[in-house]
Amino acid sequence: MVETAIPWNELPHAKIRLRVYASRAHNSVDRSADDSLRHLRQRKLPDLDPEDHRRFIELEASRLVVHLRCTRDVYQEFVNDHKYRPLFEAQWEVLRFAVFPTALAILREAVREYAKLACIPGRDLSLLYGIPTLTCYKVLSPPDLEDDTVATDAEIQSLEKLVDEKSLLYFKNIKEGGGVFRFFGGGPFGIENQRSVRNSWSLCGLHGEITLPDWVGIREEIWRLRSPWTDGLVGLFASVQEELLSQWRALPADTLLLERGLRERGLNFRPVVIPANGDTQTNNGVRVSAQSTEGREPQEDITECSEHEQARSQTKIIQRFCLSCGFALARRGYGE
């Protein structure tokens, strides 16, 4: 039997979940002003006013961060009350198997709600993220740039699924040292995200004989034209990712040493999700696995890379990415 700081799969997670909701509700009166502003702003999102979108994202980000911190604090309180030791290992397990799966779930929900409120056209999901839509659903059909039809529920569901453990934050397999990584490109909704660039080019650009380097510029132009909601999606993603990194950095200093000492121990915890809406029937089985990174996007190792090295590495990666495709830089017109 594997020895761990917490008998994780034996914890009363349903009871702890109710304590999280109670903790959030405790300050609901204090948040009433923000809630009223949120209600007003969300009605104006289809007008694409940058200030309305900016303020709405700030309020949403605040709500998400509160949810994640309540989840962490209630679990850590439970850990302290039951005197689980070593404490730093127990806190790492809380972050990895309770806070992180919860972050995935509530961020997907926030992306889905925001996309619906902003009335994002399905066409733009194809052009920017490579999501097959009614406007552009196969390589042989060029996207109809005049079609402003709002994305369907199924198309928005594909958008929210871009948020996954590969894109949000990668916890390296603890047998390999337990390092923490985030991927270059600002997340799946970012202007430079390589996965979104490749997918959108394959769906919308390849059939028109547009080279990949050319498509990078075209997509960037479209991304900026679709602001403020493109910035809004990036803001939602960044707020959750930064909160996870903040909680990871707040772990006791000995945690990193411990992680490196656990390489030979096999851990098999059941991830726990604390839904934002208080639905106690929600399945907790959001699988968070630490798998091989082969074939994934370039990564930023938070434990090893300085800011200067990150920027330099990103430049080299983009250069290698473009050169490896072997395409000529023949600029083709767009929207002329």
Secondary structure, DSSP 8 states (H G I E B T S, - for coil): ----SS-GGGS-HHHHHHHHHHHHHHTTTTTHHHHHHHHHHHHHGGGT-HHHHHHHHHHHHHHHHHHHHHHHHHHHHHHHHTT-SSHHHHHHHHIIIIIHHHHHHHHHHHHHHHHHHTT-BHHHHHHHH----SSS-STTS---TT---B--HHHHHHHHTT-STTTS-EE--GGGT--EEEETTSSTTSTT-HHHHHHHIIIIIGGGT--HHHHHHHHHHHHHHTTTHHHHHHHHHHHHHHHHHHHHHTS-THHHHHHHHTTT-----------TT--TTS-----------TTS--EEETTT--HHHHHHHHHHHHHHHHHHHT----------
